[in-house]
Amino acid sequence: MVVIRGALYVLKDFQNANLSRVPLLAEDIGLTGQALEKNYEEHLYCSLKIEIENPEYGSVLSDSLTVHYGDVSQLRAVTYPNSQFDGWYLRERLISRDRNLNYEVLNGDILTAKFSKKETVLIE
């Protein structure tokens, strides 16, 4: 794997081998033009950043926060005792109240998982 100006290039021999996981080394070896295109395949990756509002009330689990451009990252909000999940937000706009979210990663978005203390009502 080679990183050049933010793009990730994977050696075609590794890509074609269909290996489940290959320990690859990231380095800038200065390949350009035909030499790069002949031996490497470009992959675009995006990272998703998660911010947690009121982390004392909950946390977030994910399968991966860095995926191929356009792939889905699976997120799950986990509440702590006496707390509640208030929703997933993108730029202060509510996008879902479900604890489980499949989010298509395109632009390195920042999602906020909002939690709060569960209000209990005493009945007399």
Number of C-alpha atoms within 10 A of each C-alpha: 19 22 16 15 7 9 11 16 19 17 17 15 11 14 13 8 9 9 8 6 7 11 6 11 9 13 10 11 10 9 13 9 7 9 9 16 14 10 13 20 16 16 11 13 18 17 18 19 12 20 16 17 15 13 15 13 20 21 20 17 13 14 11 12 17 16 18 15 16 14 15 18 19 15 20 16 23 18 19 16 10 11 16 18 21 18 19 25 18 14 10 9 11 15 13 14 15 12 16 17 18 12 15 16 20 17 12 14 16 14 20 20 28 22 24 18 17 13 9 7 6 5 4 3
